[in-house]
Amino acid sequence: MARRPTARFEAGLTVLALALTLGACSTQEPPAKVSAKVIEVEVAQQLLAEGAVAATPTIDCGEDLVTLVEGAEVDCTMAVAGDTDTADVTVTISDVNGTTFKLDTKLADNPA
């Protein structure tokens, strides 16, 4: 005659299944964040390296922490020494891997 599993055994399997399910859900970490200053330095270096500006610009992306999420946009402004105009810069975050990421910068067509 086949033996029926005991209630204790069934309860143990239920607890194990629940623990595995909850464990799988909790392994995903929240996205990393960096200070706006990190973004500002990267954008200034990128614009200078690309030849978009002749001198290192001053970039302002605010004071908030920036969440590193694929496709997220950060609105910044750019000023160049000796020029009274500022320009809007849209920065798009890509290739996020923890705290490693790439930035795509787009200068506005008209000064701010």
N, C-alpha and C positions, 0 to 999 in steps of 0.2 A: 504494500500500500504506500502511496506517495505521501511524504510528510509535508504538511503545510507549514510555511515559514511562520515563525513566532512573531507576535506583535512587536517585541523588542527589536528583532531583526528588520522588520518593515519600517519601524520608526527610524532606525539607524540609516537605512537607505534613503529615506526622505530627507533627513538632516544632511547627509552627504550630498545629495542632489541639489539641495538648496544652497549649501556652502559653495559648491562648484559654480552654480549660476550667479550668485552674488559676487564671487571672486572674479568671474569673467567680466562683469560689469564695472568693477571698481579699478581695473588695471589701467584705464585710460586717464592720463594726466591732463590737467587743464593746460591751455596754450601758454607758452612762455611770454614774458613781458620784458621790454627794455625801456630805458628812459628815452624821452624825446631827443635828448642831447646826442645819444648814440646815432639816431636817425639823421640828425642835423649834420654831424661830422661826416657820415657816409655820403650824404647828398652833396655836400660842398666838395668833397674829394672827387666824386663821380662827375659833377658838372665841370670841374676844372680839367680833369683827365680827358673828358669828351670834347673839350674845346668850346663848350657852350658859353664860358665866361673867360675873360683874359686874366683875372685875378681871383684869388680865393674869396668866394662870396660869404656873406653872413646869412645863415639859414635859421629861421625860427619856426619850429613845429609845435610850439606851446609847451606846457609844463607837465602834461599828463603822461603816464606810462603808456606805451604803445603795445597792444596785444599782437603777437606774431601769428597772424592767421592768413592763410593763403588768399590772395586777392583783396585783402584789406587796403583801404586808401587812407593816407594821412595828408591833410592839407597844411602846407607850409608857405612861408613867404621868404623871398630872397632879396637881399640888398647887396650891392657891390660898392666898395669904398670909392668915394668921389662921384657917385651917381645918386641923385636925390630920389629917383624912382625905385619902387619895389616891384617885384613880379610874383605872381602866385605860382606855386610849384605843387603839383599833385604827385604824390609818391605812392606807388603800388608795391605791396610786399608779395614776394613770390619765393618759391623753392625753400619753404620753411622746413627745417629739420632741427627741432629743439630751439636753441638760441642762434642757430646758423640760418641765414636768410639772404636773399638778394633783393635789391630795390630797383624799380623802374621809375625814373623821374620824367615828368613832362612839364615843361615851362608853359605858362599861359601865353597866348599869342599877343596879348596886350598887357602893359604894365598895370599893376594894381592901382 
